[in-house]
Amino acid sequence: MAEPACWALTTGEAGAVSQAAGLAEAVGLPWVAKRIELRRPWRWLPGHLCPQPLSGLGPGGDRLAPPWPELLISCGRRAVAAAIAIRRRAAGGTFAVHVQHPHVPTSYFDMVVPPRHDRLAGANVHATRVALHGITAAKLAKAGAHFRVRFAHLPRPLVAVLVGGDSGSYRLTPETARDLADRLAALAREAGAGLIVTASRRTGERNTAILRARLGAAGAEVWDGSGENPYLGMLALADHIVVTADSVSMVSEACATGKPVHVFPLPGGSARFRRFHDALSAEGVTRPFSGRLDSWSYPPIVEAEAVGAIVRAKLETRRAPAGAAGG
């Protein structure tokens, strides 16, 4: 069996996996996900200064060995060292694209795709408004049809609630979880809204229990992690989306719908996150969650397809015989 022409390389974080896979799908080559782990001290070193990084791979990840792929898509800071090593060993045979800020000189890659709020510039840099992902109109339509019956009993307007949690910049405290739950329960009482809620691993058991108790009493569907993940169906069928401010990935995926995206603030933040949220708010894409269901619309933001087209064009140029010209 031939080795896939594209590798999507990450260290397994959900957001990084989503971005690398989303771009790989958009490029359209046969691809495979590669998850690696770096042992200490390799994981602590800057990617371009890491000696022999392929020797520092832990046993829990995938094997990286020739034949090297034609296209390598890496995502996440800890995948940088391995991506640089693969590109070097392939000796020009691999076109390397890094998604997110690599925190090394961009010349170590053929193409770098950071979000614009990272303020990274360069000849080979293609910044995006939001994080890349694999959500498309076709996938949303399919998920909507699949989950329509499951959520048919819920009243309208239907609100999908995407809850993150603690991160390097934000904290989700029990007090904040109660505030969010109470605001959503008020929507159910006063606006007759239906609620579908999903939490993440970062939400924490205590906060998830608060949401489940307070919103269950309001008639909400709170996904408990069992059975089929309804995430895409939630996005497809919702009239409004409420998402916590900690996750660039979840906000970006919500913005693929063209529906109102209400961002719920959490304690913390950073200048980088403020730039992300301020830009989308100024463009009329998102608004802070006020406890009301104001309505607005915008063209869905789906950038993986455009970036994938750029990558395909660059690959075609590389494949062309030297000196070839159009007839």
C-alpha positions as CSV (number, residue, x, y, z in Angstrom):
1,M,0.0,0.0,0.0
2,A,1.4,3.4,-1.0
3,E,2.3,5.9,1.7
4,P,-0.2,8.8,1.7
5,A,1.1,11.9,-0.1
6,C,0.4,14.1,2.9
7,W,1.0,13.9,6.6
8,A,-0.9,16.0,9.2
9,L,1.6,16.2,12.1
10,T,0.6,17.2,15.6
11,T,1.2,16.3,19.2
12,G,-2.4,15.4,19.6
13,E,-4.1,18.5,21.0
14,A,-7.7,18.7,19.7
15,G,-7.3,22.2,18.3
16,A,-4.1,21.4,16.5
17,V,-5.5,18.1,15.1
18,S,-8.6,20.0,13.8
19,Q,-6.5,22.6,12.1
20,A,-4.0,20.3,10.4
21,A,-6.7,17.8,9.3
22,G,-8.9,20.6,8.0
23,L,-6.1,21.9,5.8
24,A,-5.2,18.4,4.7
25,E,-8.8,17.7,3.6
26,A,-8.9,21.0,1.8
27,V,-5.8,20.3,-0.2
28,G,-7.3,17.0,-1.3
29,L,-4.3,14.7,-1.4
30,P,-4.5,11.3,0.3
31,W,-3.4,12.0,3.8
32,V,-2.8,10.4,7.2
33,A,-2.7,11.9,10.7
34,K,0.6,11.6,12.5
35,R,0.6,12.1,16.3
36,I,3.9,12.4,18.1
37,E,5.2,13.0,21.5
38,L,8.6,14.5,22.4
39,R,10.5,13.3,25.4
40,R,12.4,15.7,27.7
41,P,14.5,17.7,27.1
42,W,13.5,17.9,23.5
43,R,10.0,19.2,24.3
44,W,11.5,22.2,26.1
45,L,13.8,23.4,23.3
46,P,13.0,25.8,20.5
47,G,12.1,23.9,17.4
48,H,15.0,25.1,15.2
49,L,17.6,24.5,18.0
50,C,16.4,21.0,18.9
51,P,19.2,18.5,18.1
52,Q,18.1,15.3,16.3
53,P,14.5,15.7,17.2
54,L,13.4,12.5,15.6
55,S,15.6,10.7,18.2
56,G,13.5,12.4,20.9
57,L,10.2,10.9,20.0
58,G,8.4,9.1,22.8
59,P,6.9,5.6,22.4
60,G,3.3,6.8,22.6
61,G,3.4,8.5,19.1
62,D,3.5,7.4,15.5
63,R,6.7,6.4,13.8
64,L,8.2,8.9,11.4
65,A,10.3,7.4,8.7
66,P,10.8,7.4,4.9
67,P,9.3,7.6,2.5
68,W,8.7,11.2,3.4
69,P,5.5,12.8,2.2
70,E,5.2,15.2,-0.7
71,L,3.3,17.5,1.7
72,L,3.8,17.9,5.4
73,I,1.3,19.9,7.4
74,S,2.3,20.5,11.0
75,C,0.4,22.4,13.7
76,G,1.4,23.3,17.2
77,R,4.6,24.5,18.8
78,R,5.8,21.1,19.9
79,A,5.5,19.7,16.3
80,V,7.9,22.3,14.9
81,A,11.2,20.4,15.6
82,A,10.0,17.2,14.0
83,A,8.6,19.1,11.0
84,I,11.9,20.9,10.5
85,A,13.8,17.6,10.7
86,I,11.5,15.9,8.2
87,R,11.9,18.8,5.7
88,R,15.6,18.7,6.1
89,R,15.9,14.9,5.6
90,A,13.6,15.0,2.6
91,A,16.2,17.3,0.9
92,G,13.7,19.2,-1.1
93,G,11.2,16.4,-1.6
94,T,8.7,17.6,1.0
95,F,6.8,20.8,1.0
96,A,6.3,21.8,4.6
97,V,3.5,24.0,5.8
98,H,3.2,25.0,9.5
99,V,-0.2,26.1,10.8
100,Q,-0.1,28.6,13.7
101,H,2.9,30.7,14.8
102,P,6.0,28.4,14.7
103,H,8.0,30.6,17.0
104,V,11.1,30.0,14.8
105,P,12.2,31.9,11.7
106,T,9.6,31.3,9.0
107,S,12.4,30.3,6.5
108,Y,12.4,26.8,8.2
109,F,9.1,26.2,6.4
110,D,7.9,26.5,2.8
111,M,4.7,28.2,4.0
112,V,3.4,29.3,7.4
113,V,-0.3,29.8,8.1
114,P,-0.8,31.7,11.4
115,P,-3.9,33.5,12.6
116,R,-3.7,37.2,11.9
117,H,-3.8,38.1,15.6
118,D,-0.3,36.6,15.9
119,R,0.9,39.5,13.8
120,L,3.4,37.4,11.9
121,A,4.6,38.6,8.5
122,G,6.9,37.3,5.8
123,A,7.1,36.4,2.1
124,N,5.9,32.8,2.8
125,V,3.3,33.8,5.5
126,H,-0.4,33.6,4.7
127,A,-2.3,34.8,7.7
128,T,-6.0,33.9,8.3
129,R,-8.8,35.6,10.1
130,V,-9.7,32.6,12.2
131,A,-8.2,29.2,13.0
132,L,-8.3,26.7,10.3
133,H,-10.7,23.7,10.7
134,G,-12.5,21.1,8.6
135,I,-16.1,22.4,8.9
136,T,-17.7,23.0,5.5
137,A,-21.2,23.8,4.3
138,A,-21.6,20.3,3.0
139,K,-20.6,18.7,6.4
140,L,-23.0,21.0,8.2
141,A,-25.9,20.1,5.9
142,K,-25.2,16.4,6.4
143,A,-24.9,16.7,10.2
144,G,-28.1,18.8,10.3
145,A,-30.1,16.1,8.5
146,H,-28.6,13.4,10.7
147,F,-29.3,15.1,14.1
148,R,-32.6,16.8,13.2
149,V,-34.8,14.2,14.7
150,R,-32.7,13.9,17.9
151,F,-33.2,17.6,18.7
152,A,-36.7,18.0,17.2
153,H,-38.3,18.1,20.7
154,L,-36.4,21.2,21.7
155,P,-38.1,24.6,21.4
156,R,-37.0,27.4,19.1
157,P,-35.0,29.5,18.8
158,L,-32.4,26.8,19.4
159,V,-29.1,27.8,21.1
160,A,-25.9,25.7,20.9
161,V,-23.6,26.3,23.8
162,L,-19.9,25.4,23.5
163,V,-18.1,25.5,26.8
164,G,-14.4,25.4,27.1
165,G,-12.5,26.0,30.4
166,D,-9.1,26.6,32.0
167,S,-6.3,27.4,29.6
168,G,-3.0,29.3,29.7
169,S,-4.9,32.6,29.5
170,Y,-8.3,32.0,30.9
171,R,-10.0,30.4,34.0
172,L,-13.5,28.9,34.2
173,T,-14.4,29.2,37.9
174,P,-17.5,27.7,39.6
175,E,-18.9,31.2,40.0
176,T,-18.5,31.9,36.3
177,A,-20.1,28.5,35.4
178,R,-23.1,29.4,37.6
179,D,-23.3,32.8,35.9
180,L,-23.3,31.3,32.5
181,A,-25.9,28.6,33.5
182,D,-28.2,31.2,35.1
183,R,-28.1,33.5,32.0
184,L,-28.9,30.5,29.7
185,A,-31.7,29.3,32.0
186,A,-33.2,32.8,31.8
187,L,-33.2,32.5,28.0
188,A,-35.1,29.3,28.3
189,R,-37.7,30.9,30.6
190,E,-38.0,34.3,29.1
191,A,-37.4,33.7,25.4
192,G,-38.6,30.2,25.2
193,A,-35.2,29.1,23.8
194,G,-34.1,25.5,23.5
195,L,-30.6,24.7,24.7
196,I,-28.0,22.2,23.5
197,V,-24.8,22.2,25.6
198,T,-21.5,20.6,25.2
199,A,-18.5,20.9,27.6
200,S,-14.9,20.1,27.0
201,R,-12.2,18.2,29.0
202,R,-11.0,21.6,30.1
203,T,-14.4,22.5,31.6
204,G,-13.7,20.3,34.7
205,E,-16.0,17.9,36.5
206,R,-17.2,20.5,39.1
207,N,-18.1,23.1,36.4
208,T,-19.7,20.5,34.2
209,A,-21.9,19.3,37.2
210,I,-23.0,22.9,37.8
211,L,-24.0,23.3,34.1
212,R,-25.8,19.9,34.1
213,A,-27.7,20.6,37.3
214,R,-28.8,24.2,36.5
215,L,-29.5,23.7,32.8
216,G,-31.1,20.3,33.1
217,A,-33.7,21.9,35.2
218,A,-34.3,24.4,32.3
219,G,-34.9,21.5,29.8
220,A,-31.5,21.7,28.2
221,E,-29.8,18.9,26.4
222,V,-26.4,18.6,28.0
223,W,-24.2,16.1,26.2
224,D,-22.5,13.8,28.7
225,G,-19.8,12.5,26.4
226,S,-21.5,9.2,25.7
227,G,-22.7,8.1,22.3
228,E,-22.3,10.0,19.1
229,N,-20.8,13.4,19.4
230,P,-23.5,15.9,18.4
231,Y,-21.1,18.9,17.9
232,L,-21.5,19.4,14.1
233,G,-25.3,18.8,14.5
234,M,-25.4,21.5,17.1
235,L,-23.7,24.0,14.9
236,A,-25.9,23.0,11.9
237,L,-29.3,23.2,13.6
238,A,-28.8,26.1,16.1
239,D,-30.3,29.5,15.5
240,H,-27.7,31.1,17.8
241,I,-24.3,29.9,19.2
242,V,-22.9,30.8,22.6
243,V,-19.2,30.0,23.0
244,T,-16.8,30.7,25.8
245,A,-14.0,33.1,25.0
246,D,-11.1,30.8,25.8
247,S,-11.0,28.8,22.6
248,V,-10.0,30.3,19.3
249,S,-10.8,27.0,17.7
250,M,-14.4,26.8,18.9
251,V,-15.1,30.4,18.1
252,S,-13.6,29.9,14.6
253,E,-15.7,26.8,14.0
254,A,-18.9,28.6,15.1
255,C,-18.1,31.4,12.6
256,A,-18.2,28.8,9.8
257,T,-22.0,28.8,10.1
258,G,-22.8,32.5,9.4
259,K,-25.1,32.5,12.4
260,P,-24.9,34.8,15.4
261,V,-21.9,33.9,17.6
262,H,-22.3,35.2,21.2
263,V,-18.9,35.1,23.0
264,F,-19.2,34.6,26.8
265,P,-16.2,36.2,28.6
266,L,-14.1,34.3,31.2
267,P,-11.7,35.7,33.8
268,G,-8.3,36.2,32.3
269,G,-7.3,36.8,28.7
270,S,-4.3,38.2,26.9
271,A,-3.4,40.8,24.3
272,R,-3.4,38.1,21.7
273,F,-6.9,36.9,22.5
274,R,-8.2,40.5,22.7
275,R,-6.9,41.1,19.2
276,F,-8.7,38.0,18.0
277,H,-12.0,38.8,19.6
278,D,-11.9,42.6,18.9
279,A,-11.3,42.0,15.1
280,L,-14.2,39.6,14.7
281,S,-16.5,41.9,16.8
282,A,-15.5,44.9,14.7
283,E,-16.3,43.0,11.5
284,G,-19.8,42.2,12.7
285,V,-19.1,38.4,13.1
286,T,-19.3,38.0,16.9
287,R,-20.8,40.0,19.8
288,P,-20.3,39.6,23.6
289,F,-23.1,37.5,25.1
290,S,-25.5,39.9,26.7
291,G,-28.1,37.4,27.9
292,R,-30.3,38.4,24.9
293,L,-30.6,36.7,21.5
294,D,-29.9,39.6,19.1
295,S,-29.8,38.4,15.5
296,W,-27.3,39.3,12.8
297,S,-25.6,37.5,9.9
298,Y,-22.3,37.5,7.9
299,P,-20.7,35.4,5.2
300,P,-19.5,32.1,6.8
301,I,-15.8,32.1,7.5
302,V,-14.3,29.0,6.0
303,E,-10.6,29.6,5.2
304,A,-9.2,26.1,4.9
305,E,-10.5,25.9,1.3
306,A,-8.7,29.1,0.2
307,V,-5.5,28.1,1.9
308,G,-5.8,24.6,0.5
309,A,-6.0,26.1,-3.0
310,I,-2.8,28.1,-2.4
311,V,-1.0,24.9,-1.3
312,R,-2.2,23.0,-4.3
313,A,-1.0,25.7,-6.6
314,K,2.4,25.7,-5.0
315,L,2.6,21.9,-5.2
316,E,1.7,22.0,-8.9
317,T,4.5,24.6,-9.5
318,R,7.0,22.3,-7.8
319,R,5.9,19.3,-9.9
320,A,6.3,21.2,-13.2
321,P,9.5,20.3,-15.1
322,A,12.2,22.9,-14.8
323,G,11.9,25.5,-17.5
324,A,8.4,24.5,-18.5
325,A,6.2,27.2,-19.9
326,G,2.7,27.5,-21.0
327,G,2.0,26.9,-24.7
